[in-house]
Amino acid sequence: MYKKTVAILVGVGLLASLVTGCGSSGSDKPAAKADKKELKIGFVMKTLSNPFFISMEKGAQKAGKELGVKLEVQVGQEETSIEQQIAIVENMIATKVDAICIAPGGSKEIVPVLKKAQDAGIPIINIDNRIDGDAAKAAGLKPIPYVGASNIDGGYLAGKYLAEQLKGKGKVAIIEGIQGVDNAEGRKNGAEKAFAEYKDIQIVASQSANWKTEEGLNVMTNILQANPDLNGVFCANDMMAFGAIQAIDGVGKSGKIIVTAYDALDQAKVYIKEGKMASTVDQKPDDQGYYGVKYAVDLINKKEVPMEYMVKLENITK
């Protein structure tokens, strides 16, 4: 990984001594290997309670194995554990990791600690949830490469499919992620853009369930009580959709209220086959993890990396 300058050794005895010290085989390869520094990448995600991030870690570990680097994987207890995530980054700065690859829980809140990391000379790759541009500029954060997906496009795919299944007419709701966070806002805006293309589609509710199944159940229960004639719902991730489906089942309308969602978790695919969900957007979390680590290593080695790498989205319907 690193080039090493070797001084010219004068004297046969000194040269022979060096060769002998490298091993009984007389080869200089073991010495070269011993001189290599093992790179350590801090890989920070929101949580591992969501299978989406388990897939992301698998992709990251695959890259780490291929590139011969050590990953220090750290997560918060929940996707809303933003202060805990900030503390994780603080610790990685203190332990001097070689690079940080992070899926931020809070687009704005994470910026100050990332500025500290930059000031300490630690390269950063931003994956999944994009860092807030205005907050980054205000803090003096240098541009950070991003690996992820277009959340606006993904929300549009899900919203468009929902509207098509309703034949362009009906009452719909949106269950949002954490309000003010880039990926949540992008998915909501994308769905709203799709619904706006149909004059007979009416958005009757738009509420946050903070990416959580239990909150998805509670929010959907309240929406159904206020709108018993609801025709469809877009959930900004599958975990919230699972809660929404429980609420729909609870009022005996399974399969009658169309549900579209986001993340392509295995359970979502099961629900699609069972007719409880219509679609889910796959944003390739394993690819995000893989390329996040790959580009982090490239930054360490002073190689050029793209400022933006977007994974391909796919709307899963069967």
C-alpha positions in Angstrom: 0.0 0.0 0.0 2.8 2.3 0.6 6.1 2.8 -1.4 9.2 2.5 0.7 12.5 4.2 0.0 15.4 1.9 0.6 18.9 3.4 1.4 21.9 1.9 -0.4 23.7 -0.3 2.0 27.5 -0.2 1.9 29.4 -3.3 3.0 28.9 -6.9 2.2 28.6 -7.8 5.9 25.7 -5.4 6.5 23.8 -6.6 3.5 24.3 -10.2 4.4 23.0 -9.5 7.9 19.9 -7.8 6.5 19.1 -10.7 4.2 19.6 -13.2 7.1 17.2 -11.3 9.3 14.4 -11.5 6.7 14.0 -15.2 7.1 15.7 -18.5 6.4 14.4 -18.6 2.8 16.5 -15.6 1.9 13.5 -14.0 0.1 12.7 -10.3 0.7 8.9 -10.8 0.4 8.3 -11.5 4.1 10.1 -8.3 5.0 8.0 -6.3 2.6 4.8 -7.8 4.1 5.9 -7.1 7.6 6.6 -3.5 6.7 3.0 -2.9 5.5 0.8 -1.1 7.9 -2.7 -2.6 8.4 -5.2 0.0 7.6 -8.2 0.4 9.9 -11.4 1.8 8.5 -14.1 3.1 10.9 -17.4 2.0 9.5 -20.3 3.8 11.2 -23.9 3.0 10.6 -27.2 4.0 12.3 -28.1 0.6 13.8 -28.0 -3.2 13.1 -31.7 -3.6 14.3 -32.7 -2.9 10.7 -31.7 -5.7 8.2 -30.9 -3.0 5.6 -27.7 -2.2 7.6 -26.8 -5.8 8.0 -26.7 -6.0 4.2 -24.7 -2.8 4.1 -22.1 -4.3 6.6 -21.8 -7.5 4.5 -20.9 -5.4 1.5 -18.4 -3.4 3.5 -16.8 -6.6 4.9 -16.5 -8.0 1.4 -14.5 -5.0 0.3 -12.4 -5.1 3.5 -11.5 -8.7 2.9 -10.6 -8.1 -0.8 -8.5 -5.0 0.0 -6.9 -6.4 3.1 -8.1 -3.8 5.6 -9.6 -4.1 9.0 -13.0 -2.7 9.6 -14.1 -1.3 13.0 -17.9 -1.5 12.7 -19.8 0.7 15.1 -23.5 1.4 15.3 -26.1 3.2 17.5 -28.7 1.3 19.4 -31.4 2.8 17.2 -31.6 4.8 14.0 -32.5 7.8 16.2 -29.5 7.4 18.4 -27.7 10.3 16.9 -25.8 11.4 20.0 -24.4 7.9 20.4 -23.2 8.0 16.8 -21.5 11.3 17.4 -19.7 9.8 20.4 -18.6 6.8 18.2 -16.9 9.2 15.7 -15.3 11.1 18.6 -13.7 7.8 19.8 -12.6 6.9 16.3 -10.8 10.3 16.0 -9.1 9.6 19.4 -8.0 6.1 18.3 -6.7 7.5 15.0 -8.5 5.3 12.5 -7.1 5.7 8.9 -10.5 6.7 7.4 -14.2 6.9 8.4 -17.1 5.7 6.3 -20.4 6.8 7.7 -24.1 6.6 7.2 -25.2 9.5 9.4 -28.3 9.3 11.6 -28.6 13.0 11.5 -27.7 14.9 8.3 -27.0 18.2 10.3 -26.1 16.9 13.7 -23.1 14.8 12.5 -21.4 17.7 10.8 -19.4 19.2 13.7 -17.7 15.9 14.6 -16.9 15.2 11.0 -15.2 18.6 10.9 -13.1 17.4 13.8 -12.2 14.3 11.9 -11.2 16.3 8.9 -9.1 18.6 11.0 -7.3 15.5 12.4 -6.5 14.5 8.8 -8.9 11.6 8.6 -10.4 11.0 5.2 -14.2 10.5 5.2 -16.7 8.8 2.9 -20.4 9.6 3.3 -22.8 6.7 2.5 -26.6 6.2 2.5 -27.9 9.4 4.2 -26.3 12.5 2.7 -24.7 15.1 4.9 -26.6 18.4 4.9 -24.9 20.7 2.4 -25.8 24.0 4.2 -24.6 22.7 7.6 -21.4 21.4 6.0 -20.7 24.7 4.4 -21.4 26.7 7.5 -19.0 24.5 9.5 -16.2 24.8 7.0 -16.4 21.1 6.1 -14.4 20.3 3.0 -16.4 18.4 0.3 -16.9 14.7 1.2 -17.4 12.0 -1.4 -20.9 10.4 -1.3 -22.0 6.8 -2.1 -25.7 6.2 -2.1 -28.9 6.4 -4.0 -31.3 9.2 -5.2 -33.9 9.2 -2.6 -36.1 11.6 -4.6 -36.0 9.1 -7.5 -36.7 6.2 -5.2 -39.7 8.0 -3.6 -41.0 8.9 -7.0 -40.8 5.2 -8.2 -42.8 4.1 -5.1 -45.3 6.9 -5.4 -45.8 6.5 -9.1 -46.4 2.7 -8.7 -48.9 3.3 -6.0 -50.8 5.9 -8.1 -50.8 3.5 -11.1 -52.2 0.6 -8.9 -55.0 3.0 -7.9 -55.6 3.9 -11.5 -54.8 7.5 -10.8 -57.6 8.0 -8.3 -57.9 7.7 -4.5 -56.8 8.9 -1.0 -53.2 8.2 0.0 -51.0 8.7 3.0 -47.2 9.0 3.5 -45.4 7.6 6.5 -42.1 9.5 6.6 -38.7 8.8 8.1 -37.0 11.1 10.6 -38.1 14.6 9.6 -35.4 16.9 8.4 -33.0 14.1 7.5 -31.9 14.0 3.9 -33.0 10.6 2.9 -36.4 10.9 4.6 -37.1 14.2 3.0 -36.0 13.0 -0.4 -38.3 10.0 -0.4 -41.2 12.1 0.8 -40.6 14.7 -1.9 -40.2 12.1 -4.6 -43.6 10.5 -3.6 -45.3 13.9 -3.5 -43.9 14.6 -6.9 -45.4 11.4 -8.3 -48.8 12.0 -6.6 -49.0 15.5 -8.0 -49.1 14.1 -11.5 -52.5 12.7 -10.8 -55.3 15.3 -10.2 -57.5 12.7 -8.5 -54.9 11.5 -6.1 -55.4 13.2 -2.7 -52.7 13.1 0.1 -54.8 13.0 3.3 -52.0 12.5 5.8 -48.2 12.7 6.0 -46.6 11.8 9.4 -43.2 10.6 10.6 -42.7 7.1 12.2 -38.9 7.6 12.6 -38.0 4.5 10.6 -39.5 2.2 13.3 -42.0 -0.6 13.0 -43.8 0.1 16.3 -44.2 3.8 15.4 -45.3 2.7 11.9 -48.1 0.7 13.6 -49.2 3.6 15.8 -49.1 6.2 13.0 -51.0 4.0 10.6 -53.6 3.2 13.2 -54.2 6.9 13.8 -54.3 7.6 10.0 -56.9 4.8 9.5 -59.1 6.1 12.3 -59.1 9.5 10.7 -59.4 8.2 7.2 -61.3 4.9 7.1 -61.7 5.3 3.3 -57.9 5.3 2.7 -56.8 3.6 -0.5 -53.0 3.5 -0.3 -49.9 4.4 1.7 -46.3 5.0 0.8 -43.9 4.1 3.7 -40.4 5.6 3.4 -38.8 2.3 4.6 -39.9 -1.3 5.0 -39.6 -1.3 8.8 -42.4 1.3 9.1 -44.4 -0.5 6.4 -44.3 -3.7 8.5 -46.1 -1.7 11.3 -48.5 -0.2 8.8 -49.4 -3.7 7.6 -50.1 -4.8 11.1 -52.5 -1.8 11.5 -54.2 -2.6 8.2 -54.6 -6.3 9.2 -56.1 -5.1 12.5 -59.0 -3.4 10.7 -59.5 -6.3 8.3 -58.3 -4.5 5.1 -55.3 -6.6 4.3 -54.7 -6.4 0.5 -57.4 -3.7 0.1 -55.1 -0.8 1.0 -52.2 -0.7 -1.3 -48.8 -0.4 0.4 -45.5 0.6 -1.3 -42.3 1.0 0.6 -38.5 1.2 0.4 -35.4 -1.0 1.1 -36.3 -4.4 -0.4 -35.9 -6.3 2.9 -36.5 -10.1 2.7 -39.8 -9.8 4.8 -41.0 -7.1 2.4 -40.6 -9.5 -0.5 -42.6 -12.1 1.4 -45.4 -9.6 2.0 -45.4 -8.8 -1.7 -45.8 -12.5 -2.6 -48.7 -12.7 0.0 -50.4 -9.6 -1.5 -49.9 -7.5 1.7 -47.5 -5.1 -0.1 -47.4 -3.9 -3.7 -43.7 -2.9 -4.0 -40.5 -2.0 -2.3 -37.5 0.0 -3.7 -34.2 -1.8 -3.7 -31.3 0.7 -3.1 -28.6 -1.9 -3.0 -27.2 -1.4 0.6 -24.5 -4.1 0.0 -23.1 -2.0 -2.9 -23.2 1.1 -0.8 -21.1 -0.6 1.9 -18.7 -2.1 -0.6 -18.0 1.1 -2.5 -17.9 3.1 0.7 -15.0 1.0 2.0 -13.3 0.8 -1.5 -13.3 4.6 -1.9 -12.1 5.1 1.7 -9.1 3.0 1.0 -8.5 4.9 -2.3 -8.5 8.2 -0.3 -6.0 6.9 2.1 -3.8 5.9 -0.8 -4.2 9.4 -2.3 -6.1 8.1 -5.3 -8.9 10.0 -7.0 -12.4 9.0 -6.2 -15.7 10.2 -7.6 -17.4 12.9 -5.5 -20.7 11.0 -6.1 -21.3 7.4 -6.8 -25.0 6.5 -7.2 -26.2 2.9 -7.0 -29.0 1.8 -9.4 -32.5 1.7 -8.0 -35.0 -1.1 -8.7 -38.7 -1.2 -7.8 -39.5 -4.8 -6.7 -43.1 -5.7 -7.4 -43.0 -9.5 -7.3 
